[in-house]
Structure formats: structure tokens, C-alpha cells
């Protein structure tokens, strides 16, 4: 990427902060980037088309969101698993509740942002609103939820003097964020949307505008841009899993841009992530289709109860862990009916009881959940 300048280090008191350059026109000519961009666009298009054909796709999207929430939170140190995140608050052990709530907050921030995007263009304001929901009532609630930081933060190291990276000084944040917002909506700059999203992610993480939660908001921003630029009709692609599995390369690629202005290698890394994740997401939908057909055949064994079991199964595609109490509420049935239905669905191999208890049992749509955990 010729003419791209990532920014400069500015001497502050006892440390140097990095001030990103304004995003001015740069020329991209790398054949490898062009090849990856073509493949990434094709993979996204195939995923988008396939998602349109999946019946009740919104139910399965809820599971994609849950995986994104647990993975993105895990990158920041939260240890909540998908199995735990899917439990209701009353079923969560007290020592696991803080992590569980962080994951729920991420889902809330994601859902809020996607809904808000229908009424408000992508903006710093929208990200601030998402950030407020992300940090409310959890670790980081004392770090200005929803507000741009007014003090210096840093990444890595025991203190600012030993930090791996120091983002811009608070006085420089307003200009940097305004420039980034203009970049999102610059229609006169004919830059491919995926290139714009890749550069935006680097720029946002470099600015690090919040005291906490920048990584999660930065990854959420990718999803919002995919929707804003009409690359996807449904939010079915999330890159946190790719970033986590390649965490060292992810951080190295970002820091290399600040040190040597080499945005080219970051864009190649980002596009590789889009390709791999889009193909994996499409494969997930295909596996779900095969499994749904298998479940439909098994339900025939229940005779008259097949109809009500089918309704429960549909609900469990969005929430694949349940209990008798939940089934009572979902289907408006008696405790006896709920327990009997769960036991029958366990008997035919659709559900799996996970506690081993005689009471307060929890049932899992195990084969389905495993697709998302792979």
C-alpha cells in the first residue's frame, strides 16, 4: 500500500504515545491483496446467499452471536464457556456469574447496535452507546462506560513506561475519531468495502478511545460495517474466533503497521480471516441442515407428541440448553408434561441430560451445540 502512513510517536511526559495519521488516499496494487480480496468477496457472497436459503435462519444466528460473545470476551480474559453462557442466571454458580454477565452484556451490545444501525448511521455515537451497554454492571463499570477516555491508557506492560503500545493522548482523540468517522462514509473514495473495514479496524484499535472494552467494540465494529456496507443481509460472520486462534499473529500484524506503516500485511491477514470464517460459517449451516433432517426423522417416533416436541426443538435452535421449568414457560404446559417431553426426547437421542441429578435436570441439544463449539 504505497503512500500509507500509520502515524507517529509523540513524546509525552516519561513516555511516547502513538498518534495515528489522518486516513488520506493511498494506492493499493499488491497482487496478493487483489487475489485475497476477490476470494474474500466471493466467500462472503456465497455465505450471504446460503443464509437466505436456510429456514428460520434467525434462530441459528442467535448461536453465532453467542459464539462471538464468548470468544470475543475470552480474548479479553473472560473464561465463560458457551455451555455456561447459555444457562439462565438462576442456573449459574455464584463464582461464574461475573463472566456470564460480561458475555450477556456483549450480546446485548451487539443486538442493540444491529437494531440501532437501522435508524442511525455507523458513528462514534453508536459505538459509545454500545460501549455503555458492554460495561454496565460488570468489570470495567468504573471506566467511563459510553464515554471517550479523558486519561491515558496503554497496552501491555506493568505500567506506562514499560507498555508495549501507548495509544494517542486524550487531547488527540477527537480529531482521530472524527477522521475515522469520515473515512467510514467517504463515498468519493472508491475503496473496496473489505479494505475499508480492515483499515478501520486497525485505526480504531490504534486510537483505543475507551478506557476498557476497546478490543470487543473493535471486533463488534467489523460486524456493523459488514451490515452497513451491505456485504451481508444477515449478521452471520464474526472474526473473533479467527483472531483468537491466531492471537499472536493478530497482535503482531497490528503493531507492525504502527512500527513500519506496513498496512499491506495487515490487510492480507484480515482478508485471510474473512475467507476462512466465511467458509466455516457456510459449513456450519450445511451441518445444521443435515442435523435438522436427522432430528425430523427421530421426532416421528413420538407419534402425537411430535408436534409439541417439534415446537420445543425449534426454540432450542436459538437456546440449546433447557430445563423442565423453561419448557413449562416456553410451551405453557404443566410440569408433568414438560418433564415427560424432555425424557422422551432424550430417549430418542435428540436431547442429552447433562447433570446426572434426579431433580433440577438440564437438557442439552448436544449434537447441535457441538457444531458451534468445533
C-alpha positions in Angstrom: 0.0 0.0 0.0 2.1 2.9 -1.3 1.8 6.3 0.5 0.1 4.8 3.6 1.4 6.4 6.8 0.2 4.8 10.0 1.2 7.7 12.3 4.0 9.0 14.5 5.2 8.6 18.1 4.8 11.8 20.2 6.9 12.5 23.3 4.8 12.9 26.4 5.9 13.0 30.0 8.0 9.9 30.6 6.6 8.0 27.6 5.8 8.2 23.9 2.2 7.9 22.6 1.3 6.9 19.1 -0.8 9.5 17.1 -2.4 7.9 14.0 -2.2 9.8 10.8 -5.3 11.0 9.0 -6.6 8.5 6.5 -5.6 10.1 3.2 -5.7 8.4 -0.2 -3.3 5.5 -0.6 -2.7 3.3 -3.6 -3.1 -0.5 -3.3 -1.5 -2.6 -6.1 -0.4 -5.8 -4.4 -1.4 -8.8 -6.5 -1.7 -11.0 -3.4 -4.2 -8.4 -1.8 -6.2 -8.3 -5.0 -6.3 -12.1 -5.1 -7.4 -12.4 -1.5 -9.9 -9.6 -1.9 -11.5 -11.4 -4.8 -11.7 -14.7 -2.9 -13.0 -13.0 0.3 -15.7 -11.2 -1.6 -16.7 -14.5 -3.3 -16.8 -16.3 0.0 -18.9 -13.6 1.6 -21.3 -13.7 -1.3 -21.7 -17.5 -1.1 -22.3 -17.3 2.7 -24.8 -14.5 2.3 -26.7 -16.4 -0.4 -26.7 -19.6 1.6 -28.0 -17.9 4.7 -31.0 -16.6 2.7 -31.9 -20.3 1.9 -31.8 -21.5 5.5 -35.3 -21.8 7.1 -35.6 -20.0 10.4 -32.1 -18.6 9.9 -32.6 -16.0 12.7 -32.7 -18.8 15.2 -29.3 -20.1 14.2 -27.9 -16.5 14.1 -28.5 -16.3 17.8 -26.0 -19.1 18.3 -23.5 -17.3 16.0 -23.9 -14.3 18.3 -23.4 -16.4 21.4 -20.2 -17.9 20.0 -18.9 -14.5 19.1 -19.8 -13.1 22.5 -18.0 -15.9 24.4 -14.9 -15.8 22.1 -14.5 -12.0 21.9 -14.9 -11.9 25.7 -12.4 -14.8 26.1 -9.8 -12.8 24.2 -10.1 -10.2 27.0 -9.7 -12.8 29.8 -13.2 -13.8 30.5 -13.3 -17.6 30.9 -17.1 -18.3 30.4 -17.7 -21.2 28.0 -20.6 -21.4 25.6 -22.2 -24.1 27.8 -22.1 -21.7 30.8 -23.2 -18.7 28.8 -26.3 -20.5 27.5 -27.5 -21.2 31.0 -30.1 -18.9 32.7 -28.8 -16.7 35.5 -30.6 -18.9 38.1 -28.5 -21.9 36.9 -25.1 -20.2 37.1 -22.9 -20.8 40.0 -22.1 -17.6 42.0 -18.4 -17.7 41.2 -19.2 -17.8 37.4 -21.7 -15.1 37.4 -19.4 -12.1 36.7 -18.0 -13.7 33.5 -21.5 -14.9 32.5 -22.8 -11.3 32.8 -20.0 -9.9 30.6 -21.0 -12.3 27.8 -24.6 -11.4 28.2 -23.6 -7.7 28.0 -21.7 -8.3 24.8 -24.8 -10.0 23.3 -26.9 -7.0 24.4 -24.5 -4.5 23.0 -24.4 -6.4 19.7 -28.1 -6.7 19.4 -28.6 -3.1 20.3 -26.1 -1.9 17.8 -27.5 -4.0 14.9 -31.0 -2.7 15.7 -29.7 0.9 16.1 -28.0 0.6 12.7 -31.4 0.6 11.1 -32.0 4.1 12.4 -28.6 5.7 12.9 -25.6 5.6 10.5 -22.4 4.0 11.8 -20.9 6.6 14.0 -18.8 7.2 17.2 -22.1 7.9 18.9 -23.4 4.4 18.1 -20.2 2.8 19.4 -20.4 4.9 22.6 -23.9 3.6 23.1 -22.8 0.0 22.5 -19.8 0.6 24.9 -22.2 1.8 27.6 -24.2 -1.5 27.4 -21.0 -3.6 27.2 -19.6 -2.3 30.5 -22.7 -1.6 32.6 -22.6 -3.6 35.9 -19.5 -5.7 35.1 -15.8 -5.5 35.3 -14.9 -2.0 33.8 -18.1 -0.3 35.0 -15.9 2.3 36.7 -14.1 3.0 33.5 -16.4 5.6 31.9 -18.9 3.3 30.1 -20.2 5.1 27.0 -17.6 7.9 27.3 -14.4 8.7 25.3 -11.5 8.5 27.7 -10.0 11.6 29.3 -6.9 10.0 30.6 -4.0 8.0 29.0 -4.3 4.2 28.7 -1.8 1.7 27.4 -1.5 -1.9 26.2 0.8 -4.5 27.8 3.5 -3.9 30.4 3.2 -3.3 34.2 3.0 0.4 33.7 3.0 3.1 31.0 6.8 3.2 31.0 7.1 -0.5 30.1 4.0 -0.6 27.9 4.1 -2.5 24.5 1.9 0.3 23.0 0.6 3.6 24.1 -2.4 5.0 22.1 -3.0 8.7 21.4 -3.0 11.3 24.1 -6.6 12.2 25.2 -6.2 15.6 23.6 -5.7 13.9 20.1 -8.8 11.6 20.3 -11.4 14.0 19.0 -9.5 14.7 15.7 -8.7 11.0 15.2 -12.2 9.8 15.8 -13.7 12.5 13.5 -11.3 11.4 10.8 -12.2 7.8 11.2 -15.9 8.5 11.0 -15.4 10.5 7.8 -13.4 7.5 6.4 -16.4 5.2 7.1 -18.7 7.3 4.9 -16.3 8.8 2.3 -18.2 8.0 -0.9 -15.8 9.8 -3.1 -13.0 7.4 -2.2 -13.7 4.3 -4.3 -12.1 1.9 -1.9 -13.4 -1.7 -1.7 -15.5 -2.2 1.4 -13.4 -5.1 2.8 -10.3 -3.0 2.5 -12.1 -0.1 4.3 -13.2 -2.4 7.1 -9.7 -3.8 7.5 -8.1 -0.3 7.7 -10.9 0.8 10.0 -10.2 -2.0 12.5 -6.5 -1.1 12.6 -7.3 2.6 13.0 -9.9 2.0 15.8 -7.6 -0.3 17.8 -4.8 2.2 17.4 -6.9 5.0 18.7 -8.1 2.9 21.6 -10.7 5.5 22.5 -12.1 3.9 25.7 -10.5 3.1 29.0 -11.7 -0.5 28.7 -13.5 -2.7 26.1 -11.7 -1.4 23.0 -11.0 -4.9 21.7 -14.6 -6.1 22.0 -16.0 -2.9 20.5 -13.4 -3.0 17.7 -14.5 -6.6 16.8 -18.1 -5.6 17.0 -17.4 -2.7 14.6 -16.4 -5.3 11.9 -19.9 -6.8 12.0 -21.6 -3.4 11.9 -19.6 -2.4 8.9 -20.4 -5.7 7.0 -24.0 -4.8 7.5 -23.7 -1.1 6.9 -21.9 -1.7 3.6 -24.5 -4.3 2.5 -21.9 -7.1 2.3 -24.2 -9.2 4.3 -28.0 -9.2 4.7 -27.8 -11.1 8.0 -25.1 -10.9 10.7 -23.6 -14.3 10.1 -19.9 -13.6 10.1 -17.8 -12.9 13.1 -14.0 -12.8 13.2 -13.2 -13.2 16.9 -12.7 -17.0 16.5 -10.1 -16.4 13.8 -8.4 -13.7 15.8 -8.3 -15.9 19.0 -6.9 -18.9 17.2 -4.2 -16.6 15.6 -3.8 -14.3 18.5 0.0 -13.8 18.3 -0.2 -13.1 14.6 -3.1 -10.8 15.1 -1.3 -8.6 17.6 2.0 -8.8 15.6 0.2 -7.7 12.4 -1.4 -4.6 14.1 1.8 -3.5 15.8 3.8 -4.0 12.6 1.7 -1.3 11.0 2.4 1.2 13.7 6.2 0.5 13.5 6.7 0.3 9.8 3.5 1.6 8.1 3.1 -1.9 6.6 -0.7 -1.9 6.2 -0.4 -4.4 3.4 0.4 -7.4 5.6 -2.4 -6.5 8.0 -4.9 -6.4 5.1 -3.7 -9.8 3.9 -4.1 -11.2 7.4 -7.6 -9.7 7.7 -8.8 -11.0 4.3 -7.5 -14.4 5.1 -9.6 -14.3 8.2 -12.7 -13.3 6.2 -12.2 -16.2 3.8 -11.6 -18.8 6.4 -14.5 -17.6 8.6 -17.0 -17.3 5.7 -16.2 -20.8 4.6 -16.5 -22.2 8.1 -19.8 -20.4 8.7 -21.2 -21.8 5.4 -20.1 -25.3 6.5 -21.9 -24.7 9.9 -25.1 -24.0 8.1 -24.7 -27.2 5.9 -24.1 -29.3 9.0 -27.2 -27.8 10.7 -29.3 -28.7 7.6 -28.2 -32.4 7.8 -28.8 -32.5 11.6 -32.2 -30.9 11.3 -33.3 -33.7 8.8 -32.0 -36.3 11.3 -33.9 -34.7 14.1 -37.1 -34.6 12.0 -36.9 -38.3 11.4 -36.4 -39.1 15.1 -39.4 -36.9 16.0 -41.7 -39.3 14.1 -41.1 -41.8 16.8 -43.1 -39.7 19.2 -46.4 -40.0 17.4 -48.9 -37.5 18.8 -46.2 -35.7 20.8 -44.1 -35.0 17.7 -45.9 -31.7 17.1 -45.1 -30.2 20.6 -41.6 -31.7 20.5 -41.0 -30.0 17.2 -42.0 -26.7 18.7 -39.6 -27.2 21.6 -36.8 -28.2 19.2 -37.4 -25.0 17.1 -37.0 -22.9 20.2 -33.8 -24.8 21.2 -32.1 -23.9 18.0 -31.7 -20.4 19.5 -31.2 -21.7 23.1 -29.9 -25.3 23.0 -29.8 -25.7 26.8 -33.1 -26.0 28.7 -34.8 -27.4 31.8 -38.3 -28.5 32.7 -39.1 -25.1 34.2 -38.0 -23.4 30.9 -40.2 -25.8 28.9 -43.2 -25.0 31.1 -42.7 -21.3 30.3 -41.9 -21.7 26.6 -44.8 -24.1 25.8 -47.2 -23.2 28.5 -47.5 -26.7 29.7 -47.7 -28.4 33.1 -44.6 -29.6 35.0 -45.6 -33.2 34.4 -45.9 -32.6 30.6 -42.6 -30.7 30.4 -40.7 -33.5 32.3 -42.2 -36.2 30.2 -41.5 -34.4 26.9 -37.8 -33.9 27.9 -37.4 -37.6 28.9 -38.9 -38.8 25.6 -36.7 -36.5 23.5 -33.7 -37.8 25.5 -34.8 -41.4 24.9 -34.9 -40.9 21.1 -31.4 -39.4 21.1 -32.2 -35.7 20.4 -31.5 -34.3 23.9 -28.8 -35.2 26.5 -29.2 -34.8 30.2 -26.0 -33.1 31.5 -26.2 -33.0 35.3 -26.9 -36.6 36.4 -29.2 -35.2 39.1 -32.6 -36.7 40.0 -34.0 -33.1 40.2 -33.2 -29.8 38.6 -32.0 -31.5 35.5 -30.6 -29.6 32.5 -31.0 -30.9 28.9 -28.7 -30.1 26.0 -29.2 -30.3 22.3 -25.8 -31.8 22.3 -25.0 -32.6 18.6 -26.2 -29.2 17.6 -24.2 -27.3 20.2 -21.1 -29.2 19.3 -21.3 -27.8 15.7 -20.7 -24.3 17.2 -18.0 -25.4 19.6 -15.8 -27.1 17.0 
